[in-house]
Amino acid sequence: MNPYLFPALEMTPGLMASAMARVDPANWDEATHPGRFSPREVVAHLADWEPILLARMRQCVESPGSEIVPFDEGQMAIENDYAGQDAAQNAKAFQAHRTATIAWLKGISDGDWSKSAHHPERGVMSVYDLANMLVCHDVYHLAQLAGI
């Protein structure tokens, strides 16, 4: 088990809040780089994707070997109007979703961590793989939020 997994998962909401506090209000709707999300969209995306990633981990446990349905995150951003959403509300939603993810992960058995499903673009992914990917996903988008 990765000893940093749970501390990292638990830190993300606070890191998000710190990064959000440093965003110049004039820049909330400006993409940090061409083709990437704006800070407002980053927060909406993280809030939107947390339950999806938890559902994928649950799928691994409940239906090992099943097929994970891929989503187009850019299309979801358009359909869910990330650009028009309230960042503060999304940060609260993300924190609540992350709390649920952590509670679920802490409640699974040792054997559940190795249960897996197949992602058509990424191949076989276990609960352990998805949980660790979640941390990487966090870091990628926190860097965006910070304008890196």
TITORKOL-999623 format. One line per 4 residues: their letters; for each residue x, z, y of N, C-alpha, C. Coordinates in steps of 0.05 Angstrom, whole numbers, plus 5000, padded with zeros to 4 digits. Layout:
A = X,Z,Y,X,Z,Y,X,Z,Y | ...
% end
This chain:
MNPY = 5017,5000,4976,5000,5000,5000,5018,5000,5025 | 5010,4984,5044,5024,4983,5069,5019,5009,5085 | 5039,5025,5090,5035,5051,5103,5026,5048,5132 | 5029,5024,5143,5022,5020,5171,4994,5008,5174
LFPA = 4981,5001,5152,4955,4987,5154,4934,5003,5169 | 4928,5028,5160,4907,5043,5173,4914,5051,5202 | 4939,5060,5207,4945,5066,5235,4942,5041,5253 | 4950,5018,5243,4948,4994,5259,4918,4987,5264
LEMT = 4902,4988,5243,4874,4983,5246,4861,5002,5266 | 4869,5027,5265,4858,5047,5283,4867,5044,5312 | 4890,5033,5316,4902,5030,5343,4890,5007,5359 | 4880,4987,5345,4872,4963,5360,4852,4967,5382
PGLM = 4830,4982,5378,4811,4986,5400,4824,4998,5425 | 4842,5017,5422,4856,5029,5445,4875,5009,5458 | 4889,4994,5442,4907,4973,5453,4890,4952,5468 | 4867,4946,5457,4849,4927,5471,4841,4938,5498
ASAM = 4833,4963,5499,4825,4976,5524,4847,4975,5544 | 4872,4981,5535,4895,4981,5554,4900,4953,5564 | 4898,4933,5547,4903,4906,5556,4881,4897,5575 | 4856,4905,5569,4833,4897,5586,4837,4909,5614
ARVD = 4847,4933,5616,4850,4947,5642,4871,4932,5659 | 4889,4917,5646,4910,4904,5661,4903,4875,5669 | 4880,4865,5660,4872,4838,5667,4861,4838,5695 | 4873,4820,5711,4864,4817,5739,4835,4806,5737
PANW = 4816,4818,5752,4788,4809,5751,4785,4779,5756 | 4803,4768,5772,4801,4739,5778,4809,4722,5754 | 4821,4734,5734,4831,4719,5711,4815,4722,5685 | 4793,4737,5686,4777,4742,5662,4767,4716,5648
DEAT = 4764,4695,5664,4752,4671,5653,4772,4648,5652 | 4798,4654,5655,4819,4634,5654,4834,4636,5627 | 4835,4614,5613,4850,4613,5588,4879,4620,5593 | 4891,4636,5576,4919,4643,5579,4938,4620,5575
HPGR = 4930,4601,5558,4945,4576,5553,4924,4555,5547 | 4931,4529,5551,4912,4508,5546,4902,4509,5517 | 4875,4506,5515,4863,4506,5488,4859,4533,5475 | 4865,4554,5490,4862,4581,5479,4839,4596,5493
FSPR = 4831,4618,5483,4809,4634,5495,4818,4647,5521 | 4798,4651,5538,4802,4668,5562,4801,4697,5553 | 4810,4716,5570,4808,4744,5562,4779,4752,5554 | 4759,4743,5569,4731,4750,5563,4724,4739,5535
EVVA = 4733,4715,5529,4727,4703,5503,4742,4717,5480 | 4767,4726,5486,4782,4741,5465,4766,4766,5456 | 4756,4781,5475,4742,4806,5469,4716,4799,5454 | 4702,4778,5462,4678,4770,5448,4684,4761,5419
HLAD = 4706,4746,5417,4714,4736,5390,4721,4759,5372 | 4736,4779,5381,4743,4801,5364,4718,4817,5355 | 4699,4820,5374,4674,4834,5367,4658,4818,5347 | 4658,4792,5350,4642,4775,5333,4654,4773,5305
WEPI = 4681,4772,5303,4694,4767,5277,4697,4792,5260 | 4698,4815,5272,4702,4839,5255,4682,4842,5233 | 4656,4839,5238,4637,4841,5216,4640,4818,5196 | 4649,4795,5205,4653,4773,5186,4676,4779,5167
LLAR = 4698,4790,5178,4720,4797,5161,4714,4820,5142 | 4698,4839,5151,4689,4860,5133,4672,4849,5111 | 4654,4830,5118,4636,4818,5098,4653,4803,5077 | 4675,4790,5086,4692,4776,5067,4706,4796,5048
MRQC = 4714,4818,5058,4727,4838,5040,4706,4849,5021 | 4682,4854,5030,4661,4864,5013,4655,4843,4991 | 4655,4818,4999,4650,4796,4980,4670,4796,4958 | 4695,4801,4964,4716,4803,4944,4710,4824,4923
VESP = 4700,4847,4933,4694,4870,4915,4669,4864,4899 | 4648,4855,4912,4622,4851,4900,4620,4826,4883 | 4635,4805,4890,4634,4779,4876,4662,4767,4873 | 4679,4781,4858,4706,4771,4854,4706,4742,4845
GSEI = 4724,4726,4856,4727,4698,4848,4708,4679,4863 | 4691,4690,4880,4672,4673,4894,4685,4658,4917 | 4670,4640,4929,4681,4623,4950,4674,4634,4977 | 4694,4638,4994,4690,4647,5022,4682,4623,5039
VPFD = 4661,4627,5054,4651,4605,5072,4668,4606,5098 | 4682,4584,5104,4697,4583,5128,4679,4579,5153 | 4689,4588,5176,4674,4584,5201,4693,4571,5221 | 4682,4556,5239,4697,4544,5260,4695,4563,5284
EGQM = 4717,4577,5290,4716,4597,5311,4711,4585,5339 | 4720,4561,5343,4715,4548,5369,4685,4542,5372 | 4673,4532,5351,4644,4526,5351,4628,4552,5355 | 4637,4573,5341,4623,4599,5344,4624,4609,5373
AIEN = 4647,4604,5386,4651,4613,5414,4630,4598,5432 | 4626,4573,5426,4607,4557,5442,4578,4567,5436 | 4572,4568,5410,4544,4575,5402,4537,4603,5410 | 4556,4621,5410,4550,4649,5418,4557,4655,5447
DYAG = 4564,4635,5462,4569,4637,5491,4588,4659,5498 | 4612,4658,5485,4632,4678,5491,4639,4680,5520 | 4638,4657,5534,4646,4656,5562,4625,4671,5580 | 4601,4675,5570,4581,4688,5586,4575,4717,5578
QDAA = 4591,4727,5559,4586,4754,5549,4600,4776,5566 | 4589,4800,5564,4600,4823,5578,4624,4835,5561 | 4648,4834,5572,4672,4843,5558,4670,4873,5551 | 4660,4890,5569,4659,4918,5564,4640,4924,5541
QNAK = 4618,4911,5540,4599,4915,5517,4612,4905,5491 | 4626,4883,5492,4639,4872,5468,4661,4891,5459 | 4676,4903,5477,4697,4922,5469,4684,4946,5454 | 4661,4955,5464,4648,4977,5450,4638,4968,5423
AFQA = 4627,4944,5421,4618,4934,5395,4641,4931,5376 | 4663,4921,5386,4687,4918,5369,4695,4945,5358 | 4697,4965,5375,4705,4992,5366,4686,5002,5344 | 4660,4998,5348,4641,5007,5328,4644,4992,5301
HRTA = 4648,4965,5304,4653,4949,5280,4679,4957,5266 | 4700,4962,5281,4725,4970,5269,4723,4997,5255 | 4708,5015,5267,4704,5041,5254,4690,5037,5227 | 4671,5019,5226,4657,5013,5200,4676,5001,5180
TIAW = 4693,4982,5189,4713,4969,5172,4732,4990,5160 | 4742,5008,5176,4761,5028,5167,4747,5047,5147 | 4723,5055,5153,4709,5073,5135,4704,5060,5108 | 4697,5034,5108,4693,5020,5083,4719,5018,5067
LKGI = 4740,5010,5081,4766,5007,5067,4775,5034,5055 | 4771,5055,5070,4779,5082,5060,4762,5091,5036 | 4739,5078,5033,4721,5086,5011,4723,5070,4986 | 4739,5049,4986,4741,5032,4962,4762,5044,4942
SDGD = 4759,5036,4917,4778,5047,4897,4804,5032,4898 | 4824,5043,4886,4850,5030,4884,4848,5002,4872 | 4832,4999,4852,4828,4974,4838,4815,4953,4856 | 4798,4961,4875,4784,4942,4892,4803,4927,4911
WSKS = 4826,4938,4917,4844,4925,4936,4855,4899,4925 | 4855,4896,4899,4866,4871,4887,4844,4851,4881 | 4819,4858,4884,4797,4839,4879,4798,4817,4900 | 4792,4793,4892,4796,4770,4911,4773,4750,4910
AHHP = 4774,4733,4930,4756,4710,4932,4773,4686,4941 | 4762,4663,4939,4777,4639,4947,4768,4628,4974 | 4787,4625,4992,4781,4613,5018,4790,4584,5016 | 4773,4565,5023,4780,4536,5019,4805,4527,5035
ERGV = 4811,4541,5056,4835,4533,5072,4859,4550,5067 | 4855,4575,5057,4877,4594,5054,4883,4601,5025 | 4866,4592,5007,4870,4598,4979,4858,4626,4971 | 4869,4637,4949,4859,4662,4939,4868,4684,4958
MSVY = 4849,4701,4965,4855,4723,4983,4842,4749,4972 | 4859,4769,4969,4849,4795,4960,4840,4812,4984 | 4827,4834,4978,4819,4853,4998,4844,4862,5013 | 4866,4867,4999,4891,4875,5011,4901,4854,5030
DLAN = 4900,4829,5021,4909,4806,5038,4892,4805,5064 | 4866,4807,5060,4848,4804,5083,4851,4828,5103 | 4855,4852,5092,4859,4875,5110,4885,4872,5126 | 4906,4863,5113,4931,4858,5127,4929,4835,5147
MLVC = 4914,4814,5139,4909,4792,5157,4894,4801,5182 | 4876,4820,5179,4861,4831,5201,4880,4842,5223 | 4901,4857,5214,4920,4868,5234,4934,4845,5248 | 4942,4824,5233,4956,4801,5245,4937,4787,5265
HDVY = 4912,4785,5257,4892,4772,5275,4890,4789,5301 | 4890,4815,5298,4889,4832,5322,4912,4827,5340 | 4936,4827,5329,4960,4824,5346,4960,4797,5360 | 4953,4776,5346,4951,4749,5358,4933,4749,5382
HLAQ = 4909,4761,5379,4890,4760,5401,4896,4781,5423 | 4909,4803,5416,4917,4822,5436,4939,4810,5454 | 4956,4794,5442,4976,4780,5458,4963,4760,5477 | 4942,4747,5468,4927,4729,5485,4915,4744,5508
LAGI = 4902,4767,5502,4889,4783,5522,4909,4793,5543 | 4934,4799,5534,4954,4808,5552,4967,4785,5567 | 4959,4760,5561,4970,4737,5575,4998,4729,5566 | 5005,4737,5542,5031,4730,5531,5031,4702,5519
% end
